[in-house]
Every structure is written in C-alpha cells, then in structure tokens.
Amino acid sequence: MADDEGTTTDETPAGVPGLHMAVLGGGVMGATLVAAVLQAGWSADDVDVTERYAARATELSQRYGVNSSETNPTAVRRADVVLIALKPAIVPLVLDEIASALRPGTLVVSVAAGVPIAVYEQRLPAGTPVVRVMPNTPAVIGHGASAIAAGTHATGEHLELVERVLGATGLVVRVAEKDLDAVTAISGSGPAYVFYVIDALAEAGVLLGLTRELATRLAVATVEGSAALAQQSGEHPVVLRERVSSPGGTTVAGVRELDAHGVRAAFVAAAEAARDRSRELAAESAE
C-alpha cells in the first residue's frame, strides 16, 4: 500500500523479530489468539500451539501454519510470551507443569476466566511478569472487548505488547485487577445478555405475526445498527434513546412497559450475579 508521498507502507504491523509465542490451549479462544498473533505481524514460524487432542492440534497447524508442540513444557522452553487459553480448573496444574521450563523474564498472559494473578505468581518462578485478560466471544470475529490487568512484575512495555497482540480482536482497555469481576459481568457475560435480547425481540415479532426468520433478521440488524450508532456518535445512550422516542409515540409506550416489568433492574441483578460468581471462581482457583 502506498501513502500520499509514494512510500510503501503495510497495514499489518510487523511482529517483534525473534520474539517467540507459545499458545497453550487450542479451543475457540486459543485459536482466536493464534489468529490475533499472526494478524499482529508475527511469523507462523515463531508461534507454537499445544492442544491435548492431536486432531485439533493438527487442524490448527494446517490452518495457520504454526508449529504444534507435543507438550506444554516443550512449547514454553523457547517462548518469550506464553498465552494461556485453558479451562480455569486445569490452569494451576499446567502452571506447575511449565514452571521449571520458563525462561527468566518470559511474559505470561492468561485469558482463563476467574484465575487471579496471585495464582500465577505463586506457582511460577519469582519475578515472572503476568498479564491477566478478560476477553469476550465476539473477539473471534474481531469485534471483542478485552480488559487487561498487570501483575506485580508486568511493566508498561508488557501491557503495550499485549495490547498489540489483542488489537486484532477488538477493543482493549487497561483496568486494575480488582475491576475484572465487574468487567466479567458486563463485557465478558454481556454477549449472552445481548443474545437474550435478540431472542426476545424475535419471539415478540413472531407473536405479532412475523415469520421467525424475518423477525430474527430484523432483531439482529437492529441490535447491530444500534450498537454501531452508539459507537460512532459517541453520544450518551439516553440521548440516542430519546431521539427515537416521540412524545406519545410507539417507542415511549414500549419503553414504559420495559420499565414496568423491571427490565433495567433485571440487567443490574444479572450483572451483580455474574460478578459474584466471578469472585467465587477466583476463590476456588486460589484454594
């Protein structure tokens, strides 16, 4: 791609030469991280992925051209950055497995929900920099929202590197670890709430006489368009809502029913329940 002055530029940023990545876990989020690393400019030769199911490991290796390692210690021995995309329950076991294989200064990045940074710092060599990430499922299509929190030994440069890798997955924000439970409740669990709303709107359309296929298409497009408008306008959601709400009109009548049925309070209660469960999971993983 050429800029206005005729010089050549590349929309894909270059990875850091010689910086090797190891992705532990080849599930949906693991595959998303592999794709993000490659989009951020790293060579497939500098990426190792581990997966306990051989067929899945082969699939990822063939799809992305990355290296497939047989064991987690093998993958991390030459890694400068280790990305952990495993189920929370097995994270402590894997940390014990790789601790002796980590080189000093290796950055460990976790997307495992509910596992506190303290668990990593207690089980890995002293001084290991750790960054904890709370992503969400839209990251798989590049429209995610991820929050990152630094451990005791993680520097600003470490956070910048994580932001660079995750940039291909969508929005990335920095928070204190204490705020990750709230992040989990809003953006982590949030997609499920939005899918719930889409389903409810579609069901209402069916009850009002539309076909399910048409009602679902309209509901999805409406949520997508509304989110895009909120993003691009930068205006408060209340202002945008009021623009749709003509005095005495259909929207005002509908919103009145939402308030009467406690929909706003239900969303708050759902977020509080998700936050509390996130705290419980953190306590369980630390035991």
N, C-alpha and C positions, 0 to 999 in steps of 0.2 A: 504493500500500500504506500502511495506517495503523498507527502503533505504539500502544502501550498508552495513551498520553496523547492520542490522537486526531490527532496531527500527521501530515502526509503525508511519507512517505519513498519512496525509489526504490532498488530492489535493484541497479540498474545504475548504476555510478559515472559522474559527468559527466566528459567529457574536459576538457582544458585549453583554454579559449576561445582561438581564434586560433593554436593550435599545429598546424601542418600536417605531415602524414605523407606520405612517399613510399616505396612498396614496390617494390623493383627485383627482378623475377622473379615470374612468375605460376604457378609449379608448385605441387605439393602444399603445400610449406611456405610459399610465398608466399601462397597462398590462405588458409592457416591463420592467418598473421599479419594479413591483411586482416580476417578474421572476428574475431580477437582484439582488434584496434584498435577495431572497431565495438562489440564487447561491452564494452570498457573505457570506452565513453561518447563516443568521437569521432564527429562527424558525417561521413557519407559524403562531403559536400562538401569536407571537409578531408583527404581521402585520395586520393592519386594512385597508380596502379599501372602499371608498364611490363612488357611481355611481347613478345618478338620475334615470336611468332606472333599475327597480327592476330585470328584467330578466337578464340584463347584470351583475348586482351585484351578482346574484345567480350563474351565469356561472363562474365568476372569483373565487368565494368562493369554488365552487365544483372543479374547475380545479387545483387551487393552495393550497387549504386547509386553506386559510387565513380567517380572520374574516370580515364580511360585516357589516358596520355601516350604520344606517339609516340616520344620519345627519353628516355634516362636523364638527360641534362643538363636537358632541359625539366622533368622531374619534380622534380629536386633544387633548382632555382633558387628555388622558393618554399617549400621544405621546411625545417622546424625539426628534424625527425628523419628520417633515411634508414635504412630497413630493407633490408638486402641479403640476398636469398634466392636466390643464384645458385650454379651449379656452381663448385666451388673453382678449376678450371682457368681460368675466364674472369674471376675476381674482379680480378686485377691489371690486366687490360685495361680493365675497367669503372671501376676507381678512377682510372686515368689519364684516362679519358673524362670523368668528372664532377668532377675536382679543381678545375678553374677555375670551375665553376658553383656550387660550395658556398659558402654564405654563412658568414662567421666565426661560430663557436660552434655550428654545426649538429652535432647528435649523430648519429654513425654507429653503427648496430647491425648486427652480422653474425651470421647463422646458417649461414654457409658452413663446412662441416667442414674442419678441418685448416689453415685460413689464420690464421697468427699475427697478433696485434695489431700487431706491428712492421711487417708488410707494409702495413697501412692507414696507420700513422703516417708511414711513409717516402714514400708516394705521395700522401697528402692534404696540404692546407695545414698548416703548423706550428700546433700548438695545438689541432687538431681532436680533440674528445673521442670516444673509441671504446669500445664495449662489445661484447665477443665472447660469443656464446651457443652452448651445445651443447644442442640440443633432442633429442627423440626422436619417433618416428612416432605414438605414442598421443596426442600433442598435438592431432592433428586431431579427436579426439573429446572433448577437454577433460580427458584423463587422462594428460597427458605429465609428463615430469620434465626440467626445463631448469636448467642451471647457467650463471651469468653471471660474467664476469670483466671488471674495469675496466682500461682503458688508462691511460697516463700522465696524461692530462688529464681523465679522467672523474671526476666528483665523486659524493658520496653522493646528491645530488639526481638525477643522471643514472641511477644504479642504481635508485633508487626509481621513476623514471619507467618504466624497462624492466620492473621487477617488476610495475608497474601494468598495462602492456600485456600481458605474458605471463601474468598471473594467470588469464586465461580459459582458458589451455591446460593448466593443472595446477600441479604443484609447481614452485616456482622457488627455487633456492638460490644463494648467493654463494660463489665459490671464487677462489683465486689462479689466474692463467693456467697456471702450471706444473702444476696439477692437472687441467686439461681433458683431457689424454690419458687419464688414469685414468677420468675421467667418461665419456669417449667409449667406453671399453672396457666400462663397467658399464651405464650407462643409455642411452647412445647406441646401442650394438650390442646391448644387453640384450634388447630385444624379439625379435630374431631367435633368441636362445638360448631364450627362453620359448616361441616358436612351435615350435622344435625339440622342446622337451619335450612340448608338446601333441600334436605329430605322433607322437612316440614312444609316449606313453600310448595314443593312439588306435590305433596299429598293434598294440600289445600287446593291447588289447581285442579287435581283430579276430582275432588269433592264438588268443585264449582263447574265441572263439565268438560274440562280439557282432557286430552289423552295424556297418559303418563309420560310418554316420550316427549310431547310438546311441553308439558308442564316442567319436566326436568330440564330441558334445554333452556327454557326461559329463566328458571331459577338459577342455574349455573351462570348464564350470561349476565344476569342481574347482579349476582354477588361479585363476579369478576369485574364488571364495569364499575360498580360502586367502589370497590377497593382501589381500582386504578384511578378513579376520580379523586378519592381521598388522598392518594399518594401524590398525584400530580398537582392538585390545587394547594395542598398544604394547609387548608382551612380546617377549623375545628369541626368534628363530626356533627355537632349540634347545628352549626351554621348550614352545613350541607343538607341536613335533615329538614330544617325549616324551609329551605328553598323548594323542597318537594311538597311541603305541607301548606296548601292553600287554605285560607280560612273557610271553615265549613265544608271542606272537600273530603274526598275519599281517603286520602292518606291520614288526615287528622283522625278520622273515625277509626281507622285501623290501628294507629299508634295508641289511641285511647284504650283499645281492647288489650294491646300488649301490656300497657301499664296496669290495667285492671287485673290481669292474670299474673302479674308479678314476674314478667319475663326478665326485667333488669335485675331484680333481686335474685332470680334463679341463676343468672350468669355469675353474679358475685358469689353466690353459695357454691357453684360448681368450681370456681377458681380457688376458693378457700379450701374446698375438699381436696383438690388436686395438690395444692401447696402442702397441706397437712400430710398427704400420702407421700409426697416427695421427701418430707422430713423423716417420716417413718422409714422409708427405704434407705436413707442416708444413715440412720441409726443402726439399722440391721446390717448394712455392709461394713460398719465400723466395729461390729462385735467380734 
